[in-house]
Amino acid sequence: MELPVVTIAGKKTSKKAKLKDDVFGIEPNDHAVYLDVKQYLAHQRQGTSKAKERSEITGSRRKIRRQKGTGSARVGDIKNPIFRGGGRAFGPRPQDHGFKLNRKLKQVARKSALSYKVKDKCLTIIEDFKFDVPKTKEYANLLANLDMAGSRSLLIIAENDTNITLAARNIPKATVISAAHLNTYQILSAKTLVVCESAVTEIEKSFAK
């Protein structure tokens, strides 16, 4: 599979990027995609919710009234969950919502997500570039040249580049990620993927491991 390579000015070059079919052209596995996205979102949860139960509430343990003969329901101490200010019955506790997935399944999910983008013609290969200084205007011009201004875009670079990352940070819906940190959720949430030439090789290497 081959895709044309464009410049940061949005013009096509004579070069073409060769994409491996076993990475960018597989039959998508929707269940693998679902599990990988579910795991990503689960790991984003803090899991720090906490409510005090009756054993953690400050208050006397004295029985409020005698057990029988009052005509009312029997009650214990003031920390009873049915009273205002009492403990919470079965309240939330800190927990880790994450779960484990096999590496091969996650690879299938990411290949599936990339294959969906190629199939929908939402993947653009761009020449490698550098910014001398981190200027938001330069990155905004790049998106405008590629007709992606205002839409949710994901730029995949071969390795971390501080200037490019900082230039894109203040632009809404624009994200920059290195090939090593690529994940299914961000691939699918972006309307368009922009992949640097050198990042294509890094992606294919990571999936070949």
N, C-alpha and C positions, 0 to 999 in steps of 0.2 A: 504494500500500500504506500502511495506517495502523496504528499501534500505540498503545495507551493509555499515557499518561504517569502515573507514580506519584511520590509524594513520598518523602522519605528515611524517613518513618514507615511506608512500605509501603502507603499508601492510594491508591486510584485517584483521579485528578482528572477533571475534565470535558474536559480537553485531550487531543488526539491528535496524535501526531507523524507527519508524512507522510514516508515513505521512498521514494526513487527506485527503481523496479524495475530500472534499469540498473546499480544498485550493490548493492542488497540482495535482488534477486530474479532474478538471472541463472541460466542453466543452468551448474552448476559444471563447471570443467575440472580433472579430477583430476590430469592430468599437469603442468599449470602449478603446482598446489598442491604436488605432489611436488618439483618443481625449486626452488621458492621456499623450502620447508622445508629441503631439502638444502643450499642456499646459506647459509641462516641458521646451520645447525649447523656447516657447514664454517668459517664465519667465527668461530665460538666456539672453534675449536681453536687452541691456542697455536703449535703447529708448532715447538717449541723442543727436541725430542728430539735428542740428539747423542751419538754414541759414537766413541771414538778408533780410527782405523784404524792399520795397522802403520807408516805413515810418521809418525804423531803420537805413538807410544809412545816413552818414554825407555828407551834400552838400546843395547847395542853392536851394530854391524853385522857383527861377526866371525862367520865360519862356525863352527857348533858342532862339527862333526866332518867328516872328509874325505868326499868324495863317494862313493867306492867302497871295497869290501873290508871293510865293517863288518857286513854281514849285515842291516842295518836300512835303513829308507827314507831316502832323501836328504833333508836338511833344510838350511835356510838359517840365518838369524840367530835370536836369541832372541825376536824380535818376530813370529814366525810365528803366524798366527791359530789353529793347532791346539794351541799351547802355552798353558798357564795363564798369564795375565798378558800374553798377546800381544794384538796388535791385533784389532779386530773386522772380519770380512770383510763388506763391503757393509753397513756399519752405517748407522743413520738419521742424517740430516743436517737442520739447520733448513730449513724450507720453509713456504711460504704455501699453505694448502689451499683458499683461496677461489677462486671463479670468477665470471665475469661473467654477468649475465642482462639481457635487454632490459627497459626500463622498462615497456613495454606488457604484457609477459608477467607481470611482478610485480603489475601492477594487476589483471590478470585473476585471478591467484592470490588476491589479497586480497578481491576481490569475491566469488570463489567461496567463500572461507572465511566471509565475512559471510552469504552466501546460505544456506550450510549451517546456520548458527546460527539464522537466521530460520525456515528450514524445520523445524528441530527444536524450535522454540519455546523457544530458550535465550537469547533476547535481550530485555533489559528496558530501556525508556527511562525515565530518571529526571529529575526537575526539577533545574535547576542549583542548586548549593548551595556554601556556603563554610564553612570552619572558622576560628574566630577564633584558636584555638591548636591546635597539632598533638597531639591527644589520641587515643591508640589506642582508648580506651574508646568514643569517639564513633563511630569507624569500625566497631568491632565491633558496636555497637548498630544501625548502618545495615545491616550484613550480616544481623543477626538479624531485623530488620524485613522484609527481603526474602527470608527463608528460605534464605539462602546461607551461614550460619555453618558452618564446617568443610569446605566444598566449595571447589574451585578456581575463583576468580572473577577477572574482569578488568574493572576500571573504566576507561572511556575518557573522558577530559576534553578540553575544547577546547584548553587550553594548560596548560603546567606550573604546578602549584600546590603550593608547598612544604609548606604545612600538611596538605593531603590526602595527599601522598606520604609524609610522615613519619608521619602517623597510621596508615597502612596497612603501614608497613615491618616492624613487629614481629609482624604477624599471618600465620601460616603459610597458604600457598596463596592469599593475597590480593595482587593486583598492580594497580598504577595506572600508566597510560600516557597520554601525550597523543596526540591524533589524528594529529599530524605524524609520530610515531614508531611508528605501528601496523604490525605485521608479521603475516604469515600464521601463523607458528609459535605465537605467543602467543594468537592468536584461537582456533586449533584446540585448544591444550592446556588452555584454560579450559573448565570445564563450563558456566559461565554468563557472558554478557557483560552489563555494565551500562553503558549509554551515556547521557551527559548530553545534554540537549536541544541545547545549543549545539555539542556535539561532532558531532552528526549533520550539521549544516551544514558543519563543517570537513572531515569525511570526504568528503562529496559534492563539496566544492570541490577537494580534493586529487586525486580521481579524474577530475575534469573537465579537469584540466590536460593 
